[in-house]
């Protein structure tokens, strides 16, 4: 997936179709054609070109934005089998639920903001001229139990950086899910031209800070009393890793 080149479509209807699909995550072609009020044969023609150009794909009768993020991977520890894969639109409620549970346990402000945004937009992945948003999920028996999220504004001066959040439900920690999710997210970031990945964590979330430090992240700055949690001021720890 190219993250720094503007999307060019060559036709207004083609651009409208792409933007509609991108905004909704996964759409029924007939619903999209009706909503956009594009003549059916013209709609099919533009969809065919978007598929040919690798911008849209059709799966299970739905149109989706094409994001090349690799295949599903299976891992087996002593007493747990789990999978790491690119997220799909159908994972939205599972991802929101996992993020909210982790954020409540450990006060993860940035992740909680991500959950609010995707829940409001009702779209998990984004790839347009303004932003790129990618998720990978960890699943156990098809249930989402962890995630890694990367967000990058499509601005030239920031095109080398991406923000990351990562988390695993408490009952599934200690099996390597977090490490595999983090590695998958950073691999995707590096493959897509990002040079630096960052995130912010409340100083009170010592487990998250220790986890990131263990994987080579460094503290770049501390903003004193940036958060107010349960009536107490808490520092913001700003961490990053160079790819």
C-alpha positions as CSV (number, residue, x, y, z in Angstrom):
1,X,0.0,0.0,0.0
2,X,1.4,3.4,-1.0
3,X,1.0,5.9,1.8
4,X,2.5,9.1,0.4
5,X,1.0,9.3,-3.2
6,X,-2.3,11.1,-3.6
7,X,-5.0,8.9,-5.0
8,X,-5.8,9.7,-8.6
9,X,-9.0,8.2,-10.2
10,X,-9.4,9.8,-13.6
11,X,-13.2,10.1,-13.3
12,X,-15.5,11.8,-10.7
13,X,-17.8,8.7,-10.4
14,X,-14.8,6.4,-9.9
15,X,-13.6,8.7,-7.1
16,X,-17.0,8.9,-5.5
17,X,-17.3,5.0,-5.5
18,X,-13.9,4.6,-3.9
19,X,-14.6,7.3,-1.2
20,X,-18.0,5.7,-0.5
21,X,-16.5,2.3,0.1
22,X,-13.6,3.7,2.0
23,X,-15.9,5.6,4.3
24,X,-18.2,2.7,5.0
25,X,-15.6,-0.1,5.3
26,X,-17.6,-2.8,3.5
27,X,-20.6,-2.2,1.2
28,X,-23.1,-4.0,-0.9
29,X,-22.5,-3.0,-4.5
30,X,-26.2,-2.5,-5.2
31,X,-26.6,-0.3,-2.1
32,X,-23.6,1.8,-3.2
33,X,-24.9,2.1,-6.8
34,X,-28.3,3.2,-5.5
35,X,-26.9,5.6,-2.9
36,X,-24.5,7.2,-5.3
37,X,-27.2,7.3,-8.1
38,X,-24.7,6.1,-10.8
39,X,-26.1,4.4,-13.8
40,X,-25.7,0.6,-13.2
41,X,-23.5,-0.2,-16.3
42,X,-21.3,2.8,-15.5
43,X,-21.1,1.8,-11.9
44,X,-20.0,-1.8,-12.8
45,X,-17.4,-0.3,-15.3
46,X,-15.9,1.9,-12.7
47,X,-15.8,-0.8,-10.1
48,X,-14.0,-3.1,-12.6
49,X,-11.4,-0.4,-13.2
50,X,-10.9,0.2,-9.4
51,X,-10.5,-3.6,-8.9
52,X,-8.1,-3.8,-11.9
53,X,-6.0,-0.9,-10.4
54,X,-5.9,-2.7,-7.0
55,X,-7.9,-0.1,-5.2
56,X,-11.0,-2.1,-4.4
57,X,-11.6,-5.8,-3.9
58,X,-14.8,-7.9,-3.7
59,X,-15.2,-10.5,-1.0
60,X,-18.4,-12.2,0.3
61,X,-20.4,-10.0,-2.0
62,X,-19.0,-6.8,-0.5
63,X,-16.8,-4.1,-1.9
64,X,-13.8,-3.1,0.3
65,X,-10.7,-0.9,-0.1
66,X,-7.7,-3.0,-0.9
67,X,-5.0,-2.8,1.7
68,X,-2.1,-5.2,1.2
69,X,-1.2,-6.2,4.8
70,X,-0.2,-9.8,4.5
71,X,-1.8,-13.1,5.5
72,X,-3.1,-14.6,8.7
73,X,-0.5,-16.2,11.0
74,X,-1.1,-19.0,13.5
75,X,0.7,-19.3,16.8
76,X,0.6,-22.1,19.4
77,X,2.0,-21.7,22.9
78,X,1.8,-24.4,25.6
79,X,-1.9,-23.9,26.3
80,X,-3.2,-21.3,23.8
81,X,-3.7,-21.2,20.0
82,X,-4.1,-17.7,18.5
83,X,-4.0,-16.0,15.2
84,X,-2.7,-12.6,14.1
85,X,-4.2,-11.2,10.9
86,X,-5.2,-7.9,9.2
87,X,-8.5,-6.6,10.6
88,X,-11.7,-6.7,8.6
89,X,-14.7,-4.3,8.8
90,X,-16.6,-7.1,10.6
91,X,-14.1,-7.0,13.4
92,X,-15.2,-3.4,14.4
93,X,-17.3,-4.3,17.4
94,X,-14.8,-6.8,18.7
95,X,-11.9,-4.3,18.3
96,X,-13.9,-1.5,20.0
97,X,-14.8,-3.9,22.9
98,X,-11.2,-5.0,23.3
99,X,-9.8,-1.5,23.3
100,X,-12.4,-0.2,25.8
101,X,-11.7,-3.2,28.2
102,X,-7.9,-2.7,28.1
103,X,-8.3,1.1,28.4
104,X,-10.5,0.7,31.5
105,X,-8.1,-1.8,33.1
106,X,-4.9,0.2,32.5
107,X,-6.0,3.8,31.7
108,X,-4.9,3.9,28.0
109,X,-6.0,7.4,26.9
110,X,-4.8,7.2,23.3
111,X,-6.4,3.8,22.7
112,X,-9.7,4.9,24.2
113,X,-9.7,7.9,21.8
114,X,-9.2,5.4,18.9
115,X,-12.1,3.3,20.1
116,X,-14.3,6.4,20.2
117,X,-13.3,7.5,16.7
118,X,-13.9,4.2,14.9
119,X,-17.1,3.6,16.8
120,X,-18.4,7.0,15.7
121,X,-17.3,6.5,12.1
122,X,-18.4,2.9,12.0
123,X,-15.4,2.2,9.7
124,X,-12.3,0.3,10.9
125,X,-9.7,0.8,8.2
126,X,-9.1,4.1,6.3
127,X,-7.0,4.9,3.3
128,X,-7.6,8.3,1.6
129,X,-5.8,11.5,0.7
130,X,-5.9,12.7,4.3
131,X,-5.2,9.7,6.5
132,X,-4.3,6.0,6.7
133,X,-5.6,3.8,9.5
134,X,-4.6,0.1,9.8
135,X,-5.5,-2.5,12.3
136,X,-4.2,-6.0,13.0
137,X,-6.0,-8.3,15.4
138,X,-5.2,-11.2,17.6
139,X,-8.0,-13.8,17.7
140,X,-8.8,-16.9,19.8
141,X,-11.6,-19.0,18.5
142,X,-12.5,-16.1,16.1
143,X,-12.9,-13.7,19.0
144,X,-10.8,-10.5,19.0
145,X,-8.6,-10.5,22.1
146,X,-6.0,-8.0,21.1
147,X,-5.1,-5.4,18.5
148,X,-2.4,-3.2,17.1
149,X,-3.5,0.1,15.4
150,X,-1.5,2.5,13.3
151,X,-2.6,5.9,12.2
152,X,-0.8,8.3,9.9
153,X,-1.9,11.6,8.5
154,X,-1.2,12.0,4.8
155,X,0.7,15.2,5.2
156,X,4.1,15.6,3.5
157,X,5.8,16.9,6.6
158,X,4.5,14.0,8.7
159,X,4.5,11.3,6.1
160,X,7.5,9.5,7.8
161,X,5.7,9.0,11.1
162,X,2.8,6.9,12.4
163,X,1.1,6.6,15.8
164,X,0.6,3.2,17.3
165,X,-1.6,1.7,20.0
166,X,-1.5,-2.0,21.1
167,X,-3.2,-4.1,23.7
168,X,-4.3,-7.5,24.8
169,X,-7.1,-8.6,27.1
170,X,-5.8,-9.4,30.5
171,X,-6.7,-13.1,30.5
172,X,-4.7,-13.6,27.3
173,X,-1.5,-11.9,28.4
174,X,1.7,-13.8,28.9
175,X,1.5,-15.9,25.7
176,X,3.3,-13.5,23.3
177,X,0.2,-12.0,21.7
178,X,1.3,-8.4,22.4
179,X,4.8,-9.0,21.1
180,X,3.5,-10.6,17.9
181,X,1.0,-7.8,17.4
182,X,3.6,-5.1,17.9
183,X,6.0,-6.8,15.5
184,X,3.3,-7.2,12.9
185,X,2.4,-3.5,13.2
186,X,5.9,-2.3,13.0
187,X,6.6,-4.6,10.0
188,X,3.6,-3.0,8.2
189,X,4.8,0.5,9.0
190,X,8.3,-0.2,7.8
191,X,7.1,-1.8,4.6
192,X,4.9,1.3,3.9
193,X,7.7,3.8,4.2
194,X,7.3,5.0,7.8
195,X,10.6,5.8,9.6
196,X,9.4,6.5,13.1
197,X,6.4,5.2,15.2
198,X,5.3,6.8,18.4
199,X,2.7,6.7,21.1
200,X,1.9,8.3,24.4
201,X,1.2,6.5,27.7
202,X,0.2,7.8,31.1
203,X,3.0,7.4,33.6
204,X,0.7,5.4,35.8
205,X,0.5,2.6,33.2
206,X,3.9,1.1,34.2
207,X,3.2,-2.2,32.5
208,X,2.8,-0.6,29.1
209,X,5.9,1.4,29.5
210,X,7.9,-1.6,30.5
211,X,6.5,-3.6,27.6
212,X,7.5,-1.0,25.1
213,X,11.0,-0.5,26.6
214,X,11.5,-4.3,26.4
215,X,10.9,-4.0,22.7
216,X,13.3,-1.2,22.0
217,X,11.1,1.9,22.5
218,X,12.6,5.0,24.1
219,X,11.1,7.8,26.1
220,X,11.5,11.0,24.1
221,X,9.7,13.4,26.5
222,X,7.5,13.7,29.5
223,X,4.7,16.2,29.8
224,X,4.1,17.0,33.4
225,X,0.6,16.6,34.7
226,X,-0.8,16.2,31.2
227,X,-3.7,13.9,32.3
228,X,-6.1,14.2,35.1
229,X,-7.2,10.7,36.2
230,X,-9.5,10.1,39.1
231,X,-8.8,13.5,40.4
232,X,-5.0,13.2,40.2
233,X,-2.6,14.7,37.7
234,X,-0.5,12.2,35.8
235,X,2.4,12.7,33.5
236,X,2.3,11.8,29.9
237,X,5.2,9.6,28.7
238,X,5.9,10.1,25.0
239,X,7.7,7.1,23.5
240,X,8.9,6.3,20.0
241,X,11.0,3.8,18.0
242,X,13.0,4.3,14.8
243,X,12.4,1.8,12.1
